[in-house]
Amino acid sequence: METLAEHCKNPWNGKCTASDVQLYIYYKNKQVPICQRCWNQIADKDLEW
């Protein structure tokens, strides 16, 4: 059985497919994996989720 690696599902960058998931955020009542690069971009912005 093959295990697929989880990838980034940044809701503000739907094109990211990085598999180096660093953390999870809750967005619209769902747990969403975020990679390091996307997290750095999110942390620098004034976003609410």
DRENDO-1510 file (C-alpha; in Angstrom, 1 decimal, always signed):
<recs>
REC; n; res; u; v; w
REC; 1; MET; +0.0; +0.0; +0.0 .
REC; 2; GLU; +1.4; +3.4; -1.0 .
REC; 3; THR; +1.1; +6.3; +1.4 .
REC; 4; LEU; +0.7; +9.7; -0.3 .
REC; 5; ALA; +2.5; +12.6; +1.2 .
REC; 6; GLU; +0.3; +15.4; +2.4 .
REC; 7; HIS; +0.8; +18.7; +0.7 .
REC; 8; CYS; +0.2; +22.4; +1.5 .
REC; 9; LYS; -3.4; +23.5; +1.1 .
REC; 10; ASN; -2.9; +27.2; +1.6 .
REC; 11; PRO; -6.4; +28.8; +1.0 .
REC; 12; TRP; -4.7; +32.0; -0.3 .
REC; 13; ASN; -2.4; +30.2; -2.7 .
REC; 14; GLY; -4.3; +27.3; -4.3 .
REC; 15; LYS; -1.3; +26.4; -6.5 .
REC; 16; CYS; +1.2; +25.4; -3.7 .
REC; 17; THR; +2.0; +21.7; -3.8 .
REC; 18; ALA; +4.9; +21.7; -1.3 .
REC; 19; SER; +5.0; +18.6; +0.9 .
REC; 20; ASP; +7.0; +20.1; +3.8 .
REC; 21; VAL; +4.0; +20.7; +6.0 .
REC; 22; GLN; +5.1; +22.7; +9.0 .
REC; 23; LEU; +1.8; +23.4; +10.8 .
REC; 24; TYR; -2.0; +23.3; +10.5 .
REC; 25; ILE; -4.4; +26.2; +10.7 .
REC; 26; TYR; -8.2; +26.1; +11.1 .
REC; 27; TYR; -9.8; +27.8; +8.1 .
REC; 28; LYS; -13.6; +27.7; +7.7 .
REC; 29; ASN; -13.9; +25.0; +10.4 .
REC; 30; LYS; -11.4; +22.7; +8.7 .
REC; 31; GLN; -7.8; +21.8; +9.6 .
REC; 32; VAL; -5.6; +22.9; +6.7 .
REC; 33; PRO; -1.9; +21.9; +6.3 .
REC; 34; ILE; +0.5; +24.8; +5.5 .
REC; 35; CYS; +4.1; +24.6; +4.3 .
REC; 36; GLN; +6.9; +26.7; +5.7 .
REC; 37; ARG; +7.1; +29.1; +2.7 .
REC; 38; CYS; +3.3; +29.7; +2.8 .
REC; 39; TRP; +3.3; +30.2; +6.5 .
REC; 40; ASN; +6.0; +32.9; +6.3 .
REC; 41; GLN; +3.8; +34.7; +3.7 .
REC; 42; ILE; +0.7; +34.3; +5.8 .
REC; 43; ALA; +2.4; +35.5; +8.9 .
REC; 44; ASP; +3.6; +38.7; +7.2 .
REC; 45; LYS; +0.0; +39.6; +6.0 .
REC; 46; ASP; -2.9; +41.0; +7.9 .
REC; 47; LEU; -5.4; +38.1; +7.3 .
REC; 48; GLU; -8.3; +36.8; +9.3 .
REC; 49; TRP; -9.5; +33.2; +9.1 .
</recs>
